[in-house]
Amino acid sequence: MREGISRPVRKPTNPNFSSGPCRKRPGWSLQALDGAALGRSHRSKEGKAKLREVIDLTRAVLEIPADYRIGIVPGSDTGSVEMALWGLLGPRGVDVFAWESFGGDWVIDITNELNLEDRRVFQAAYGDLPDLGKAAPDRDVVFTWNGTSSGVRVPNADWITDDRSGLTICDATSAAFAMDLPWSKLDVTTWSWQKVLGGEGAHGMIVLSPRAAERLTDHVPRWPMPKLFRMVRKGLVTEGLFVGETINTPSLLAVEDAIDGLRWARDIGGLPALKARCQENFDRAAQWVSQSDWCDFLASREEIRSQTSICLKIVDPEISGDQALQAEVATAVTARLAEEQVALDAGAYRTAPPGFRFWGGATVEASDLAVALEWLDWCYHEVRKAARA
Ligand SMILES: Cc1ncc(COP(=O)(O)O)c(C=O)c1O
């Protein structure tokens, strides 16, 4: 291992590298929320206009087809995914693909809660992807576009056929606004506001293809449907939900913040600009990793590496094979990064292998990430030096 690494002089302009809630956009301040419809009803003309603006800006920035419905729903991304699972699954067999913690949660929902008998579960360990080619076109498919806790994403949607009869349900919470989402391949897509655009945790977004909307009315779930999950009333799709008439009360402060993030996204050049910012962050990380003799990506292959949740593992030959020691070192390094105020919340996800996770979404400046990684190098060597002394 290299010795004599000197303490970096520069610090990132912003030390926030959490993978959710994620860093606010450049230049954000509370004043950005001055126009919030606070103390007003979300059913007032003004309140509804705000919610409608979120939907319209979302459609414009993400280039969502006009015949896809976009709704704002309760319970952040979890709420959106679960309303899709509860509302749509049942009439067909389901294939569920998981390779980290969040995808694993949807496996638990399908297996233990919904108890769907005709299910096939395809799971892979942290760092890998299951064989997506196993997805059957006549079955429903549930998957995560980007596994935030392992930094592994699907490389594309080529494995989803255009003439499928099943529905695809995609948790895209750390992919939306960062990666291309081919709408023709996705029947249900979900995310929250707290990720790539740096919004607030609170509400979820759900996007339904025309076929997903058809399923809503063709099929009556055989389990009870709480009000929070209902997208159908008297046999018809609740169309109001898709123009901003939310199921229950949203936070109009969080709504204003979502509008602020979306306007920023639009004004910097929309999806191509957001993607470019994420790619630049990833490229800086890849460059740093390529020069490191103790650290590597957790994702095993280049084409499945996430541009947003950049997950790193320790490959230092001196401690390789000793998972407990690696965990101890990773915890000490993460604490040191925070103490130095150079990278906050940069530890690996609690159920992931020991290591680090730096958010590389569009709100992060590449120069800040590059500097934070210099500090990671220095902190790692300091922690190891102290352990050896
Ligand atoms: C892929 C994925 N799914 C689901 C969730 C849960 O999201 P929320 O807390 O917004 O419900 C997260 C949170 O990080 C996530 O990354």
The ligand as a Tripos MOL2 file, in Angstrom:
@<TRIPOS>MOLECULE
LIG
   16    16     1     0     0
SMALL
NO_CHARGES

@<TRIPOS>ATOM
      1 C1        -34.0670    1.5260   -4.4580 C.3       1 LIG1
      2 C2        -34.8140    2.0560   -3.2820 C.ar      1 LIG1
      3 N1        -36.0770    1.6380   -3.0540 N.ar      1 LIG1
      4 C3        -36.7790    2.0950   -2.0190 C.ar      1 LIG1
      5 C4        -36.2560    3.0010   -1.1230 C.ar      1 LIG1
      6 C5        -37.0880    3.4860    0.0180 C.3       1 LIG1
      7 O1        -37.4370    4.7880   -0.3030 O.3       1 LIG1
      8 P1        -38.3320    5.7270    0.6130 P.3       1 LIG1
      9 O2        -37.5970    5.8860    1.8870 O.co2     1 LIG1
     10 O3        -38.4080    6.9570   -0.2100 O.co2     1 LIG1
     11 O4        -39.6320    5.0570    0.7840 O.co2     1 LIG1
     12 C6        -34.9660    3.4880   -1.3130 C.ar      1 LIG1
     13 C7        -34.3620    4.4450   -0.3740 C.2       1 LIG1
     14 O5        -33.1940    4.7470   -0.4060 O.2       1 LIG1
     15 C8        -34.2390    3.0010   -2.4260 C.ar      1 LIG1
     16 O6        -33.0080    3.4570   -2.6500 O.3       1 LIG1
@<TRIPOS>BOND
     1     1     2 1
     2     2     3 ar
     3     2    15 ar
     4     3     4 ar
     5     4     5 ar
     6     5     6 1
     7     5    12 ar
     8     6     7 1
     9     7     8 1
    10     8     9 2
    11     8    10 1
    12     8    11 1
    13    12    13 1
    14    12    15 ar
    15    13    14 2
    16    15    16 1
@<TRIPOS>SUBSTRUCTURE
     1 LIG1         1 GROUP 0 **** ****
